[in-house]
Amino acid sequence: SYSFCTLLVGASMPRCRHLTYVLALLVATLTQALDPPECTSYVAIYVGAAGGSLVYPTSGSYPSNANRCWKITSTQWLFFDWTKLDIEDHYGCVQRDPCSSLYACGYNEAKDCSSDRLEVYDNNGKHVICGTQAGALPAWQPSAQGDVVLRFVSDASNVYTGFAVSWKECTLPPPVIRSYPACYETYMDTFTGGSGTLAYPGGGLNYKAGLNTCWRILCNGQISLTFNVMDFETSPMGCIFDYLEIYDSEGVVHKVCKMPVRKFEFPPGDLVLRFVSDLCTQNTGIDISYTCGPWAWPATPAAQTLAHVDCPVVKAELAPSGTFTSGDIVSTISTRCWRISCASQIQISYLSLDTYNANSEIACKNQFFIFYSHNGVMSDRMCGTTLPTYQPPRGDLIIGLNNVVSSIYNGLVISYQCDGSPEPMAPPD
């Protein structure tokens, strides 16, 4: 009311009338119907309260050069159940094929949904979906109450069978599912049981070239992964050809390409596995068993002598805490490794880094440092002069150096401390 306005802000009555009008206009603007400028007309307008479904096209393949919009009106939250996705992907020629000197169209890192796509609008903005992987379904849900608009666009080439989705109206927000942009919101499969097995491709077959394939495991407790088979094309330069990325619920990305210790344990929440392959050699892939059980902090690794296949000989055993200096990197060095034995957390402070990094095709190709942790996870390669931020998980650590350069560089200097961070608190209720 005007009297409340004058009391709250000390404004005069005419000014309060103006403020009240502006506020009403703002509220009306925020709650008006959603009509993206890209959609000048709608194939159909659905009432969200009644529920419904949309299959496009109803049979066969969608047409080329399509531009079609559908609208679902609602004042509540809408929950979407995606049942089909078969839309052309687009891959740019932006990354070289490591097998040759030629540019490689179809390479897995360049997908951008610029050919055919489904655009989904809610009151918080636009989201773009595409994909042709059989069984891969979007994870998108509205991030705001109100109307939702779907817009389908296709180019002049390559038509597929489209998409299918149903929806219903809810009084509460849909469940939050963590987004992993590297997977483009699509998954080969989603596992929800207490245990299961993921074998890809299975049957003794070799996986395909140019893969970017994801799986999701949903769990309210602790997820444990046991690796039965891991057979990737590998490189002495780390996981740069074919590899598996594991995204945990705390946002940590674990990248593996060689058989780690048999068991990984992760904090509670969903887990996403992303399989990436280049255009060269293909092997038999992965066979992984998982369990979803009650949450418990991972046990502190027992004292051990960590070894790694890339470091058959360790140059020196380092003290549990101190300063590490690699010394100058000269042409006579090809591979060199140092080990820190620690049964708890190693905290690292990076003081300086100086290595060769003049190759624009594959970063850190010729000279780099890399850390190997007790559970087989490797850090990203470290090269150039920019200080890294990587911190290892609990347990032993190996510092590896790879070099094929004749020039002399200053190498790596770090300070480190075993038990550098406190023990974890009690697990959540």
C-alpha positions in Angstrom: 0.0 0.0 0.0 1.0 3.6 -0.4 1.1 4.2 3.4 3.5 1.2 3.8 5.6 2.7 1.0 5.8 6.1 2.7 6.6 4.4 6.0 9.3 2.0 4.5 11.2 4.4 2.2 10.1 7.8 3.5 8.9 8.8 0.1 6.1 11.2 -0.7 2.7 9.9 -1.7 3.1 10.9 -5.4 6.6 9.2 -5.5 5.2 6.1 -3.9 2.4 5.9 -6.5 5.2 6.0 -9.1 7.3 3.4 -7.3 4.3 1.1 -6.9 3.5 1.4 -10.6 7.1 0.6 -11.6 7.1 -2.5 -9.3 3.8 -3.7 -10.8 5.1 -3.3 -14.3 8.3 -5.2 -13.3 6.3 -8.1 -11.8 4.1 -8.2 -14.9 7.2 -8.3 -17.1 8.8 -11.2 -15.1 5.7 -13.3 -15.2 4.6 -12.7 -18.8 4.4 -15.6 -21.2 7.7 -17.0 -22.6 7.9 -16.2 -26.3 11.5 -16.5 -27.7 12.1 -14.2 -30.7 13.3 -17.2 -32.7 9.7 -18.6 -32.5 7.3 -16.3 -34.5 4.6 -19.0 -34.5 3.9 -22.4 -32.9 3.0 -25.8 -34.3 1.0 -26.4 -31.1 0.4 -24.9 -27.7 -0.1 -27.4 -24.8 -1.5 -26.8 -21.4 1.0 -28.0 -18.8 -1.6 -28.8 -16.2 -3.1 -31.5 -18.4 0.2 -33.2 -19.1 1.1 -34.4 -22.5 3.7 -35.7 -25.0 5.4 -34.6 -28.2 6.9 -36.9 -30.8 8.6 -35.3 -33.8 8.3 -36.5 -36.4 5.5 -38.9 -35.8 7.1 -41.3 -38.4 10.1 -41.5 -40.6 12.7 -38.8 -40.6 12.4 -35.1 -40.0 12.7 -32.7 -43.0 15.7 -30.7 -43.9 15.7 -26.9 -43.2 13.1 -27.3 -40.5 12.3 -24.5 -38.0 9.4 -25.5 -35.8 8.3 -24.4 -32.3 6.0 -25.9 -29.6 5.0 -24.2 -26.4 3.9 -25.6 -23.1 2.1 -23.1 -20.8 2.2 -23.5 -17.1 2.5 -21.5 -13.8 4.1 -24.5 -12.0 7.2 -26.6 -12.5 7.2 -28.9 -15.5 9.0 -32.3 -15.3 10.2 -33.8 -18.5 10.6 -37.5 -19.4 12.8 -37.9 -22.4 12.3 -41.2 -24.3 14.1 -40.7 -27.6 16.9 -38.6 -29.1 18.1 -39.0 -32.7 19.4 -35.7 -34.0 22.4 -35.0 -36.2 25.6 -34.0 -34.4 28.1 -31.6 -35.8 31.9 -31.9 -35.4 34.2 -29.2 -36.5 37.7 -29.6 -38.0 39.4 -27.9 -35.2 41.8 -30.5 -33.8 44.4 -32.5 -35.7 44.2 -36.3 -35.9 47.2 -37.5 -33.9 47.6 -40.4 -36.4 48.5 -38.0 -39.3 49.3 -34.5 -40.2 45.8 -34.0 -41.7 42.9 -32.2 -40.1 40.3 -34.6 -38.8 36.6 -33.9 -39.2 34.6 -36.0 -36.8 37.0 -35.7 -34.0 35.3 -36.1 -30.6 36.3 -32.8 -28.9 34.6 -30.5 -31.4 30.9 -31.2 -31.2 28.8 -28.1 -31.2 25.2 -28.9 -32.2 25.3 -26.4 -35.1 23.8 -28.7 -37.8 20.5 -30.0 -36.3 19.4 -29.3 -32.8 16.6 -29.0 -30.3 16.6 -25.7 -28.4 14.7 -25.7 -25.1 13.8 -22.4 -23.5 12.6 -21.7 -19.9 12.4 -18.5 -17.9 16.2 -18.8 -17.2 17.3 -19.0 -20.8 18.1 -21.4 -23.6 19.6 -24.9 -23.6 20.8 -26.8 -26.8 20.5 -30.6 -27.3 21.6 -32.8 -30.1 23.0 -36.4 -30.5 22.6 -39.6 -32.3 24.0 -42.2 -29.8 21.5 -45.0 -29.5 20.0 -45.0 -26.0 21.5 -41.6 -25.1 18.8 -39.3 -23.6 19.0 -35.7 -22.5 19.1 -34.9 -18.7 17.6 -31.4 -19.2 14.9 -30.2 -16.8 13.5 -26.7 -16.4 15.4 -24.5 -14.0 12.5 -22.1 -13.4 8.7 -22.3 -13.0 6.5 -21.3 -15.9 6.3 -21.8 -19.7 8.7 -24.0 -21.7 9.3 -23.6 -25.5 10.9 -26.3 -27.7 12.3 -25.2 -31.0 13.7 -27.8 -33.6 16.1 -26.6 -36.3 17.7 -28.7 -39.1 20.1 -27.8 -41.9 20.1 -28.9 -45.5 21.8 -32.3 -45.0 21.5 -35.6 -43.1 18.1 -36.1 -41.5 17.3 -38.5 -38.6 14.3 -39.7 -36.7 14.0 -36.8 -34.2 13.0 -36.8 -30.5 10.2 -37.8 -28.2 9.4 -36.3 -24.7 6.5 -36.3 -22.3 5.8 -33.9 -19.4 3.7 -33.4 -16.3 3.1 -30.4 -14.0 4.6 -30.5 -10.5 4.3 -28.2 -7.5 7.9 -28.8 -6.5 11.1 -28.3 -8.6 12.3 -31.4 -10.5 15.2 -33.3 -9.0 18.5 -31.7 -9.6 20.8 -33.8 -11.8 24.4 -32.6 -12.0 25.3 -31.2 -15.5 28.4 -32.4 -17.3 29.0 -30.3 -20.4 31.6 -32.7 -21.7 28.8 -35.2 -22.2 26.5 -32.8 -24.0 23.7 -33.8 -21.6 23.4 -37.3 -23.2 24.1 -40.7 -21.7 24.4 -44.1 -23.2 22.8 -45.6 -20.1 21.9 -44.6 -16.5 22.4 -47.1 -13.7 20.3 -46.8 -10.6 20.5 -50.3 -8.9 22.6 -51.3 -5.9 25.2 -53.0 -8.2 25.8 -53.6 -11.8 28.4 -54.0 -14.6 29.4 -51.7 -17.4 31.2 -53.5 -20.2 32.0 -51.5 -23.3 31.9 -52.5 -26.1 31.9 -56.0 -24.7 31.8 -59.3 -26.5 35.5 -59.2 -27.3 34.9 -56.4 -29.8 37.0 -53.3 -30.2 35.5 -49.8 -29.5 35.0 -47.4 -32.4 37.1 -44.4 -33.3 36.1 -40.8 -32.4 34.0 -41.7 -29.4 32.6 -39.3 -26.8 30.3 -41.6 -24.9 29.0 -41.2 -21.3 27.2 -43.3 -18.7 25.7 -42.1 -15.4 25.4 -43.9 -12.1 22.9 -42.5 -9.6 23.4 -43.3 -5.9 22.6 -41.7 -2.6 25.4 -43.6 -0.9 29.0 -44.4 -1.7 29.8 -45.6 -5.2 32.7 -48.1 -5.6 34.1 -49.0 -8.9 36.1 -52.2 -9.5 38.1 -52.4 -12.8 38.1 -55.8 -14.3 39.4 -54.8 -17.7 40.9 -51.6 -19.0 42.4 -51.9 -22.5 43.0 -48.5 -24.2 45.5 -47.2 -26.7 48.1 -45.7 -24.5 51.0 -43.2 -24.8 54.1 -42.6 -22.7 52.9 -38.9 -22.6 49.9 -39.8 -20.5 46.2 -40.1 -21.3 46.0 -38.2 -24.6 44.8 -40.9 -27.1 42.0 -43.0 -25.6 40.9 -42.7 -21.9 38.2 -42.7 -19.3 37.1 -39.6 -17.3 35.3 -40.1 -14.1 33.3 -37.1 -12.7 32.4 -37.4 -9.1 29.7 -35.5 -7.1 32.2 -33.1 -5.8 33.2 -31.9 -9.2 36.6 -33.8 -9.3 37.6 -35.3 -12.6 39.6 -38.5 -12.5 41.3 -39.4 -15.8 42.6 -43.0 -16.3 43.9 -44.9 -19.3 45.9 -47.7 -17.8 44.8 -50.4 -15.3 44.7 -48.7 -11.9 44.3 -50.4 -8.6 41.2 -52.6 -8.8 38.9 -50.4 -6.7 37.9 -46.7 -6.6 35.7 -45.3 -3.9 33.8 -42.0 -4.4 31.8 -39.6 -2.2 28.0 -40.0 -2.3 26.0 -38.7 -5.3 25.8 -39.3 -9.0 28.9 -40.4 -10.9 29.5 -39.9 -14.7 32.0 -41.9 -16.8 33.1 -40.5 -20.1 34.8 -42.7 -22.7 36.9 -40.8 -25.3 38.8 -42.3 -28.2 40.9 -40.8 -31.0 41.0 -41.8 -34.7 43.9 -44.3 -34.4 44.2 -47.7 -32.7 41.1 -49.2 -31.1 41.3 -51.9 -28.3 38.7 -53.8 -26.3 37.8 -51.0 -23.8 36.5 -51.5 -20.3 34.7 -53.9 -18.0 33.8 -52.2 -14.7 31.7 -53.4 -11.7 30.0 -50.9 -9.4 28.2 -51.0 -6.1 26.1 -48.4 -4.3 26.2 -48.8 -0.6 26.2 -46.9 2.7 28.5 -43.9 2.9 31.8 -44.3 4.6 35.0 -42.3 4.4 37.6 -44.1 2.2 40.1 -45.8 4.3 43.5 -44.2 4.7 45.9 -46.1 2.4 48.3 -48.4 4.2 52.0 -47.7 4.0 53.1 -49.1 0.6 55.6 -48.8 -2.1 53.8 -47.2 -5.0 54.9 -48.3 -8.4 53.7 -47.2 -11.8 54.2 -48.8 -15.3 55.5 -45.4 -16.6 58.1 -45.3 -13.8 59.8 -48.7 -13.6 62.8 -47.1 -11.9 62.5 -44.4 -9.2 65.4 -42.0 -9.1 65.0 -41.1 -5.5 62.8 -41.7 -2.4 61.8 -38.2 -1.1 61.3 -37.2 2.5 57.6 -37.1 3.7 57.8 -33.3 3.7 60.2 -30.8 2.2 61.1 -29.1 -1.1 61.5 -30.9 -4.4 63.7 -29.6 -7.2 63.9 -31.6 -10.4 67.1 -29.9 -11.5 67.9 -28.8 -15.1 66.2 -30.9 -17.8 68.9 -31.8 -20.3 68.9 -33.9 -23.5 70.2 -37.0 -21.8 67.0 -37.3 -19.7 64.1 -39.3 -21.3 62.1 -40.5 -18.3 62.8 -39.8 -14.6 60.6 -40.4 -11.5 60.6 -39.5 -7.9 58.4 -41.0 -5.1 56.9 -39.5 -2.0 55.5 -42.1 0.5 52.7 -40.8 2.5 49.7 -42.6 4.2 47.6 -39.4 4.4 47.2 -36.2 2.4 50.1 -34.5 0.5 49.7 -30.8 0.2 51.7 -29.2 -2.7 52.7 -25.6 -3.2 54.1 -24.9 -6.7 57.1 -22.6 -6.6 58.3 -22.6 -10.3 57.9 -24.5 -13.5 60.0 -24.1 -16.7 59.7 -26.6 -19.5 59.5 -26.6 -23.3 56.0 -26.0 -24.6 56.2 -24.9 -28.2 54.0 -27.5 -29.9 50.6 -26.1 -30.8 49.1 -29.4 -32.0 49.2 -31.4 -28.7 50.0 -29.4 -25.5 52.9 -30.7 -23.5 53.9 -33.2 -26.1 57.7 -33.1 -25.9 58.5 -32.3 -22.3 56.3 -32.4 -19.2 55.9 -33.4 -15.6 53.0 -35.7 -14.5 51.9 -36.9 -11.1 50.7 -40.5 -10.4 48.7 -41.1 -7.3 48.3 -44.3 -5.3 45.0 -45.2 -6.9 46.4 -45.1 -10.5 44.9 -41.6 -11.3 47.2 -39.4 -13.3 47.2 -35.6 -13.2 47.1 -33.5 -16.3 50.5 -33.0 -17.9 52.4 -29.9 -16.6 54.5 -27.9 -19.0 55.4 -24.4 -20.0 55.8 -21.8 -17.2 52.2 -21.5 -15.8 52.1 -22.9 -12.3 49.7 -25.9 -11.9 46.9 -26.1 -9.3 46.6 -29.9 -9.1 46.4 -31.5 -5.6 46.7 -35.3 -5.3 44.4 -37.6 -3.4 45.4 -39.2 -0.2 48.3 -41.6 -0.4 51.7 -42.1 -2.1 52.7 -39.9 -5.0 55.1 -40.3 -7.9 56.5 -37.3 -9.8 57.3 -38.2 -13.4 59.3 -36.4 -16.0 59.2 -37.1 -19.7 61.5 -35.4 -22.1 62.4 -35.6 -25.9 63.9 -32.1 -26.2 67.5 -31.2 -26.5 67.2 -27.7 -25.1 67.9 -27.1 -21.4 65.1 -25.9 -19.1 65.0 -25.3 -15.3 62.3 -27.9 -14.5 59.9 -28.1 -11.5 60.3 -26.8 -7.9 57.6 -27.5 -5.3 57.3 -27.5 -1.6 55.1 -30.3 -0.1 53.9 -31.7 3.2 52.6 -35.1 4.0 49.5 -34.8 6.2 49.2 -31.3 4.9 45.5 -31.2 5.5 43.3 -32.4 8.4 41.6 -35.7 8.6 38.1 -35.7 7.1 35.2 -34.9 9.4 32.6 -37.5 10.4 30.5 -38.7 7.5 27.2 -36.9 6.8 24.0 -38.2 8.3 
